[in-house]
Amino acid sequence: SCWIALLRGRRAVLAGDHQQLPPVVKSAEAAARGLGVTLFERLLHGHPQTGVMLTTQYRMHASICQWASQELYNGRLVAHESVASHTLPSLP
């Protein structure tokens, strides 16, 4: 369904994170045919130079972000100062 828009447009921007949860594919046949791989992953695999990593995140405390950064993003992800020290008691 995404191909119609992609093929008719002059330019497309895909935003996502291939390090996050993969698609849920319950059919072995569908998985064997590649439906467990997202369009975003295919693009990055075939054309790695097209990907740009955004290095600042705005959701997690710095301690949680540090783990994700080390485990998934080669230490390049940082927590924005507006959320870096948030704790549950400090949230509204």
JODA-V885379 format. One record per residue. PSI is psi in radians with two decimals (999 if undefined). OMEGA is omega in whole degrees, 0 to 359 (none if undefined). D_FIRST is the distance of its C-alpha to the first C-alpha in Angstrom with 2 decimals. Layout:
BEGIN
PSI OMEGA D_FIRST
PSI OMEGA D_FIRST
END
This chain:
BEGIN
-0.46 180 0.00
-0.36 185 3.81
-0.61 181 5.53
-0.89 180 6.34
-0.72 181 7.99
-0.68 182 9.41
-0.44 180 10.83
-0.40 182 12.29
2.78 177 13.91
-0.43 183 17.19
2.60 178 16.76
2.52 176 14.48
2.12 176 15.94
2.25 178 14.67
2.25 181 17.03
-2.99 181 17.67
1.85 182 20.21
-0.13 177 19.86
-0.16 182 23.26
-2.93 185 22.14
2.37 179 21.04
2.97 176 18.70
2.61 175 15.90
2.00 180 17.62
1.98 183 17.19
-0.26 182 19.66
2.18 178 19.30
-0.65 179 21.45
-0.76 178 19.68
-0.73 178 16.24
-0.74 180 18.13
-0.47 179 19.96
0.11 172 16.87
0.15 182 15.91
-0.02 174 13.44
-0.03 180 16.10
2.21 182 15.51
2.81 175 13.18
-0.69 179 11.60
-0.80 178 14.54
-0.73 179 17.02
-0.75 179 16.04
-0.84 181 16.51
-0.60 179 19.79
-0.76 183 21.02
-0.46 184 20.58
1.21 186 21.65
-0.44 181 23.73
-0.25 181 25.32
-0.25 183 22.21
2.49 176 22.44
2.23 179 24.69
2.25 172 26.07
2.18 190 27.01
-0.13 180 30.33
2.26 177 31.22
2.66 188 29.95
0.39 184 30.87
-0.55 191 30.70
2.61 170 33.16
2.64 184 36.91
-0.62 180 38.13
-0.72 178 39.32
-0.75 179 35.95
-0.67 181 34.25
-0.72 178 36.84
-0.89 180 35.94
-0.70 180 32.21
-0.82 181 33.18
-0.74 185 35.48
-0.59 188 33.40
-0.44 192 29.98
0.42 177 30.48
0.62 176 33.81
0.23 185 35.66
-0.16 182 33.72
2.33 179 32.32
2.66 177 34.70
2.35 176 34.96
2.58 183 35.44
-0.42 180 38.95
-0.32 179 37.76
-0.15 188 36.58
-0.55 183 38.53
0.24 178 41.37
2.44 171 39.72
2.86 180 40.94
-0.79 180 40.21
-0.41 182 43.54
-0.17 180 42.81
2.64 180 39.53
999 none 39.85
END
